[in-house]
Amino acid sequence: MSNPGPNILAERTDRRKLPIGIQTFREIRTENYYYVDKTAYIRRMIDEGKHYFLSRPRRFGKSLFLDTLKELFEGNEPLFEGLHIHDHWDWSVRHPV
């Protein structure tokens, strides 16, 4: 078996961490964890929906989703840079949460 060399090891240390047990959107975004951008769904829910019941199994991201909504409505724009909703949200308006 050949030695992969030192570059392979260096690449592995640059990988993002998995957000196991992390429930705050701010921590995921600021601490460089993996995050799957589902903010397009948030925008769609806000535009088209009225009432929602979040019925999902344990450990399915309900708390993280609600925390993401909180950060969005509070207008924390820097957390959403690079995500779909960043260019589709009026950041001048803040909503009490």
N, C-alpha and C positions, 0 to 999 in steps of 0.2 A: 504494500500500500504506500502510495507516495505522500510526502509531507505537503499539506496545503499551503504552507508558508505563513509568514507573519501578517500579510495583508488580510487574510480571511479572518483572523482573530480581531483585527482592528475594525473590520466591518461589523462584526457581531456586537461590539460594544456600542455602536452607533444606533442600534435598533431601538425602536420605541418599546416601552413597557406595556404589558397588558394591564388594564385597569381593574384588576381583581379586588373586589371589596370597596372600590372607590365609587361614591355616590354623588359627588359634587362635580358639576360641569366645569366650574372654575379650576378645580384641581386637575382634572383630566386635560384641559387645554393648556394650563400654565406649566404643568410638570411633564409635558411631552409624552402622554400616554396615547395609545391607539384610540382613535375615535372615528366611528362610522357616521358620516354626515347624513342625518335624517331630517335636517332642518327644512327641506322642501316639503316634507309631510306636515311639519308644524305650520308652515305658511298656508298650506292647503286646508288644514283643520281650522285655522283662524278665519280664513276667507269663506269657507263653505259650511262650517259647522255651527251648531248651537249648543248642544249639550253632549258630553261624552262620559261614558263609564269605562274606566280603565280596568278591564278584567284580564289579567295575565297571571301566569304562575309565579311563584316565588322566584326571586333572583332574575327577573326578566327585564329589569331596567325601568320600572315605574317611577321610582324615586329620582333616578337620574333624569328621566324625561321631564318630570315636574320641576326639577331644579334648573334644567335648561330653559323651560318656559319662564321661570322666575328671572333668570339672568337676562333673557330677551326682553321681557316687559320692563325691567329696571333700566334697560338701555345700555348695558355693558358691551358696547360695540367692539372693543379690542378682542374680547373672547370669541367673537364670531368672524374674525378676519379669515378669509380663505374658505368659508363655508357658504353654501348656497344662499342662505337667507341674508347674508351681509349686504348684498346689492339689491335686496327686495324688501327692505325694512326701513321705515322712517325713524331714524335714530334721534331726531330732534324731539320726539314725543316720548315721554316717560309715563309709565302706568304704575299706580300703587299696587304693590303685591303684598 
